[in-house]
Structure formats: structure tokens, C-alpha cells
Amino acid sequence: MSLKPARPLGWALLCVVGAALAWCVGSVEYSIHQYLSNLPTLVFLLTWPFLWRRLSNLSLVQVAVFCLLHILGTRWYYSCVPYDEWSQALFGFELNEVMGWERNHYDRLIHLVYGLLLTWPMAEFIMRGRVGVSRRSALFVAFLLVMATSAFYEIAEWTVAVIASPENAERYNGQQGDFFDAQKDMALAATGSLLVWISAIRGSSRDLQPVDRSDRRG
């Protein structure tokens, strides 16, 4: 996989994510909570030209896909993303009914995808920024970053909800009555990151061919 990103791809992804954000903001009357939720997306957009200098094409696509999924979630406050209506229209069944779920799980998906999609870009960014850093070390640091940023986001989300709008805190946090919502979200992000870490480490170990000493003499 080439680490050198294609500049046209970077511009194309920037336009796609920017257009998606503009569409979501313009499609409904956004609340202050939705604007605050999209601050991370705005940071990505502002730092995008810097990111594509250190990320491969695959990593750029992964970051863009995560941004798009996040923007979609903010459009419906996460807790109200109508994926049941979409699955009913496309496949003739409601996903919650088939899976036996009693709550909207789109926010759970995003936290899992956060670990799955952003662990490798973080590791790649570290490897390209520091000469001599091994893949194993970079992935471990990326895992720690996923855990740290997940915890920071949950704390920031709770703080903003309490300060800005206490009466809507639960809706903004997306707890849906689950007191352990934050812990479960962080656990899913960690799980996604660990899956990437294990997959990448196993892949790199397969690249190391064992030395055949069967024909050594003496």
C-alpha cells in the first residue's frame, strides 16, 4: 500500500464531506447541540490539507467515511436515525425487530466504527511523523489515543449538555435511559481499535518468513 496520497482524491473527499455537512445543516433547523456535535467534523475539514500529506489513500477514505457517518448521526440527534425505516424500505424488515433491539443503536455503531476506521490512520500518522517508530508501537499508541479521545468526548458531551441545556441533557447525550451508555460507547471504540490492532499485527507477522534451517550442515 502506497503511503503517498493522491492530491485529487484528497480534494474530492474534502468536497464530499463538506457538501454532506452543508446539506445536513441546511436540511433542518439545526439546534445548538447539533452544531456542537459537528465541531469535530469542522476540525477535520480545516486540517484536511495537512492530514493528506501524512496519510495514505486508504486512510483518507477511512477518515472521510467516518466523518460522513458522524454527520448523518447529527442530522437526527443520533438517537433518532431512522435506520429501521430504511431497512424496511430496502429489505422489507425492521432491523431492530430482527435483532431484538429495544433502542436505537446508531450511536453504538459510530463508536465501534470510530475504533475500526480511525485506528490505522492514527497509527499511520504517527509512523510518518516519527522516523523509526514500528508498526506495533504506532498501533499501540493509536489504541491509547482512541481510548483517551473516547473518554474526553464522553466527558465533554456530558459537560456541554449540563451547562447548555440541562433539560435536554439525556437527549443530547443519547443515553436512551441507559446509565452505562458512556462506558459501553468507550468499550465499543476500544473493541474496534483492538480488532484493527490484532489484524495489523497478524498481517505484519505473516510478512516475516521463517528461516529454513533444515538443510544446514555441520
Secondary structure, DSSP 4 states (H G I P E B T S, - for coil): ---S--HHHHHHHHHHHHHHHHHHHHHTT--HHHHHHTHHHHHHHHHHHHHTTTS-HHHHHHHHHHHHHHHHHHHTTTTT--HHHHHHHHHSS-HHHHHT-SS--HHHHHHHHHHHHHHHHHHHHHHHHSTT--HHHHHHHHHHHHHHHHHHHHHHHHHHHHHH-GGGHHHHHT-TT-TTHHHHHHHHHHHHHHHHHHHHHHHHHHTSPPP--TT---
